[in-house]
Amino acid sequence: MTLPENLERVLPEIERGLFDVLVIRTDFSDDEAWNAVVGELHRPWGPSGEFAAAVRLVDAPAWSGAAADEVLAAVVDEDLMVVFLADRDTMRSPARALLALSTAWEDVSGLDPVYYQDLIESPEPREFRAVPASVHGVQVDLALGNVDFTEYAGAASAEPDQVLRPI
């Protein structure tokens, strides 16, 4: 998809607390599915629903069809550990699973294999899928350093459908 000349893929300045979840919509094919995702994201969360949802949404057509690399290139918030995408798979999935992207992920393709063979052979995971009800816990745990991205990616990959759900 080619963007019209007047649209840029630039993240707006978003006042965001440390525990606020950032979700970027990259698929605009199904408004009903998007509204369902937004509704789920705004539900209280926690074991008994005791925490208010804190969500920052980027719902701008300029992001339509954006790839993960484009989104990550636009992220400049050093405190942001993860960004969630509402992409084509999100809109088509009955679980409405968002794509969680690590902002700390590094491309290892240019590393010298003499010194970095282990890292090249098994790089850190860059992404996983998570239902909207689990994204708040992911954000908080990553912000506090309680759990790292690799652990969440592993938990998601252990599920039959490869989707993280609230623990």
Disulfide bonds with the S-S distance in Angstrom:
none
